[in-house]
Amino acid sequence: MNTIFNEIRHTHPVEHQVGTAIVELQDVTLRYETGIVLDSISFRLQTGERVAVIGPNGAGKSTLFKVIAGLLQPGKGRVSVYGHQPGDHICISYMPQRSHVDWRFPVSVADVVMMGRVGKIGLLRWPHRSDWAAVQQALEEVDLAKYARRQISELSGGQQQRMFIARALAQEAELMLMDEPLTGLDVQSEEAIFKVLDNLRQREVTVMVATHDLEQATQRFDRVMLLNRRLLGFGLARDVFTSDRLVSAYGGHLHLLPSADGFLVLGDTCCEEGDKI
């Protein structure tokens, strides 16, 4: 199991190229020993939009996020963030699935949020007063200031996700990649996260969220991306979530019934254990 430190990298900031998409993938393909995980993926994101990435277990959602973050290199194709390779940026925040985090690691909530400042401070350098002020402000924005000195395992699932959002805020991230942040949360915790995401929209922060909830993706996101190793559709939910595309993505695991609004999803049994790719 990975710790929260695995994704920390120090990069040299680069200037964003004016007029370029915040994220653009061109014919990106990535293969593991077991086979192709991402197959000729191409799309562009608009600055400030909120995109839901939908697909069954093993569809490649986590791999896609790691490719965009620069943590994995595609075997073919090109990934650019504001016109540069993703590894050249400190504006990208990647938030792994909670199941991939070692919550027993002896760090406080404030320590984790301070990790968002590493790209600006530099590795092996002490944070300044201004860095701690940024951490405090980020914690206040996600309503976690009173938990700053708590060990991270003492937080609830929703609070843990808001802690990662606070890390992105301290980082001054412009692109947030959230891998199934809503899995296992109650309605109140989900609403608290969406409240923070709504505030990020006002700052034109671009957000990609991997989720299995088609109804939530339809109601709470600007565009949806239907993925199963290949990009099956990207656009408005009403255009992407057609019966043919959903069957192509989920096969026999998805049960659809006609409804006044399109189709009613009855079950997705292939997604119970989460995305392992």
C-alpha positions in Angstrom: 0.0 0.0 0.0 1.4 3.4 -0.9 1.9 6.2 1.5 0.9 9.8 0.9 4.5 10.6 0.2 4.8 8.5 -3.0 3.4 11.2 -5.3 5.5 14.1 -4.0 7.9 15.4 -6.6 9.9 18.5 -6.9 9.6 20.1 -10.3 10.8 23.4 -11.8 7.9 25.7 -12.6 7.4 26.5 -16.3 5.3 29.3 -17.8 2.0 28.3 -19.3 1.7 28.8 -23.0 -1.0 31.3 -23.7 -3.9 30.0 -25.8 -3.2 26.3 -25.2 -5.6 23.8 -23.5 -5.0 23.1 -19.8 -4.9 19.4 -20.7 -4.6 17.8 -24.1 -4.0 14.1 -24.9 -3.2 13.1 -28.4 -3.5 9.3 -29.3 -2.2 8.2 -25.9 -1.6 4.5 -25.5 -0.2 2.7 -22.5 0.4 -1.0 -22.2 1.1 -3.2 -19.2 2.4 -6.7 -19.3 -1.2 -7.9 -19.0 -2.3 -5.9 -22.1 -3.3 -2.4 -23.2 -4.7 -0.2 -20.5 -5.3 3.0 -22.4 -5.9 2.7 -26.1 -5.5 5.8 -28.4 -7.0 8.3 -26.0 -7.4 11.9 -27.3 -9.3 14.8 -25.7 -8.9 18.4 -24.5 -10.1 20.0 -21.3 -11.3 23.6 -20.9 -10.0 25.7 -18.0 -12.3 25.7 -15.0 -14.6 22.8 -16.0 -15.5 19.9 -13.8 -15.3 16.5 -15.6 -16.5 13.1 -14.3 -14.6 10.1 -15.5 -16.9 7.1 -15.6 -16.1 3.5 -16.3 -16.1 0.0 -14.8 -13.5 -1.6 -12.6 -10.3 -1.9 -14.6 -11.3 0.7 -17.2 -8.0 2.6 -16.8 -9.3 5.7 -14.8 -6.5 5.7 -12.3 -3.9 5.1 -15.0 -5.3 8.0 -17.0 -4.9 10.3 -14.0 -1.4 9.2 -13.4 -0.5 9.8 -17.0 -1.9 13.3 -16.9 0.0 13.9 -13.6 3.2 12.8 -15.2 3.6 9.8 -12.8 3.4 7.3 -15.7 4.7 7.7 -19.3 2.6 6.6 -22.2 4.1 4.2 -24.7 2.7 6.2 -27.5 1.1 9.6 -27.9 1.5 13.0 -26.3 0.3 14.5 -23.0 0.5 18.3 -22.5 -0.5 20.6 -19.7 -0.6 24.2 -20.9 1.6 23.2 -23.8 4.3 21.4 -21.7 4.9 17.9 -20.5 3.0 17.3 -17.2 6.2 16.6 -15.3 7.2 20.2 -15.8 4.4 21.6 -13.8 3.7 22.2 -10.1 0.1 23.2 -10.8 -1.2 19.6 -10.9 -2.6 17.9 -7.8 -3.2 14.2 -7.9 -5.3 12.7 -5.2 -5.1 8.9 -5.0 -7.9 6.5 -3.8 -8.1 6.4 0.0 -7.5 2.7 -0.1 -4.0 3.4 -1.5 -3.0 5.5 1.4 -1.3 4.3 4.6 -3.4 6.1 7.1 -1.2 4.8 10.0 1.7 6.9 8.8 2.7 9.3 11.7 1.9 12.6 10.2 -0.6 15.3 11.1 -3.3 16.9 8.9 -1.2 20.1 8.7 1.9 18.1 7.7 0.0 16.6 4.7 -1.3 20.0 3.6 2.2 21.4 3.9 3.3 18.8 1.3 1.4 20.8 -1.2 4.0 23.6 -0.7 7.0 21.4 -1.6 7.1 22.4 -5.2 7.4 26.1 -4.1 9.7 25.6 -1.1 12.0 23.0 -2.6 12.9 19.6 -1.2 14.8 19.5 2.1 14.1 23.1 2.8 12.2 24.4 5.8 8.9 26.1 5.2 8.6 29.8 5.9 5.9 31.7 7.9 4.1 32.4 4.6 3.9 28.7 3.9 2.3 27.9 7.2 -0.1 30.8 6.6 -1.0 29.2 3.3 -1.6 25.9 5.1 -3.8 27.5 7.7 -5.9 29.3 5.0 -6.3 26.1 3.1 -7.5 24.2 6.2 -10.0 27.0 7.0 -11.4 26.8 3.5 -12.2 23.1 3.8 -13.3 23.5 7.5 -10.5 21.4 8.9 -8.5 24.1 10.9 -9.5 22.6 14.2 -8.1 19.2 13.1 -4.7 20.5 12.0 -2.7 18.6 14.6 -4.7 15.4 14.4 -3.0 12.2 13.1 -4.6 11.6 9.7 -6.2 8.2 10.7 -8.4 10.1 13.2 -10.3 11.8 10.4 -13.5 10.5 8.8 -13.5 9.5 5.1 -15.0 12.9 4.1 -12.5 14.8 6.2 -9.6 12.8 4.7 -10.8 13.9 1.2 -11.1 17.5 2.3 -7.6 17.3 3.7 -6.3 16.3 0.2 -8.2 19.2 -1.3 -6.6 21.5 1.3 -3.2 20.2 0.1 -4.1 21.1 -3.4 -5.2 24.6 -2.3 -1.9 25.1 -0.4 -0.2 24.0 -3.6 -2.1 26.6 -5.6 -3.1 23.8 -8.0 -4.9 24.7 -11.2 -5.6 21.1 -12.2 -7.0 18.6 -9.6 -7.2 14.9 -10.4 -9.4 13.1 -7.8 -9.5 9.3 -8.0 -12.9 8.1 -6.6 -13.0 10.7 -3.7 -16.7 10.1 -3.0 -16.6 6.3 -2.7 -18.0 5.2 0.7 -19.1 8.7 1.8 -22.5 9.6 3.2 -24.6 12.3 1.6 -23.5 15.0 4.1 -19.8 14.3 3.4 -20.4 14.4 -0.3 -22.2 17.7 -0.1 -19.3 19.1 1.9 -16.9 18.2 -0.8 -19.1 19.6 -3.6 -19.3 22.8 -1.7 -15.6 23.1 -1.8 -15.5 22.1 -5.5 -18.1 24.8 -6.2 -15.7 27.4 -4.6 -12.9 26.1 -6.8 -15.0 26.7 -9.9 -15.0 30.4 -9.1 -11.2 30.3 -9.2 -11.3 28.5 -12.6 -9.6 25.4 -11.1 -10.1 22.5 -13.5 -11.2 19.3 -11.8 -11.4 15.7 -13.0 -13.2 13.2 -10.7 -13.3 9.4 -11.2 -16.6 8.1 -10.1 -19.0 5.2 -10.6 -22.1 7.2 -9.9 -23.8 8.0 -13.3 -26.6 10.0 -11.8 -24.2 12.2 -9.8 -22.0 12.6 -12.9 -25.1 13.8 -14.8 -26.2 16.3 -12.2 -23.0 17.7 -10.8 -20.5 17.8 -13.6 -20.1 20.0 -16.8 -19.0 17.1 -19.0 -18.6 13.3 -18.6 -16.0 11.0 -20.0 -17.0 7.4 -20.5 -13.9 5.2 -20.5 -13.1 1.5 -20.8 -9.5 1.5 -22.0 -10.8 3.4 -25.0 -12.6 6.7 -24.9 -16.2 5.8 -25.6 -17.6 9.3 -25.3 -16.8 12.7 -23.9 -19.3 15.6 -23.7 -22.7 16.3 -22.1 -24.1 13.5 -20.1 -27.3 13.3 -22.1 -25.2 12.8 -25.3 -22.6 10.4 -23.8 -24.8 8.1 -21.6 -26.7 6.4 -24.4 -27.7 2.8 -24.1 -25.3 1.6 -26.8 -22.3 3.4 -25.2 -23.1 2.2 -21.7 -23.4 -1.4 -22.8 -20.1 -1.0 -24.6 -18.5 0.2 -21.4 -20.1 -2.1 -18.9 -21.3 -5.1 -20.9 -23.8 -7.3 -19.1 -22.9 -5.9 -15.7 -25.1 -2.8 -16.2 -28.9 -3.1 -16.2 -30.9 -0.4 -17.9 -34.6 0.4 -17.8 -36.2 3.1 -20.0 -37.3 6.2 -18.0 -38.7 9.6 -18.7 -35.2 11.0 -18.4 -33.5 8.4 -20.5 -32.4 5.2 -18.7 -32.5 4.1 -15.1 -29.3 2.3 -14.0 -30.2 -0.6 -11.7 -26.8 -2.1 -11.0 -23.1 -2.1 -11.8 -21.7 -5.3 -10.1 -18.3 -5.0 -11.8 -17.4 -1.9 -9.7 -17.8 -3.1 -6.2 -14.1 -3.4 -5.5 -13.0 -0.2 -7.0 -10.7 0.6 -9.9 -7.4 -1.3 -9.7 -5.8 0.2 -12.8 
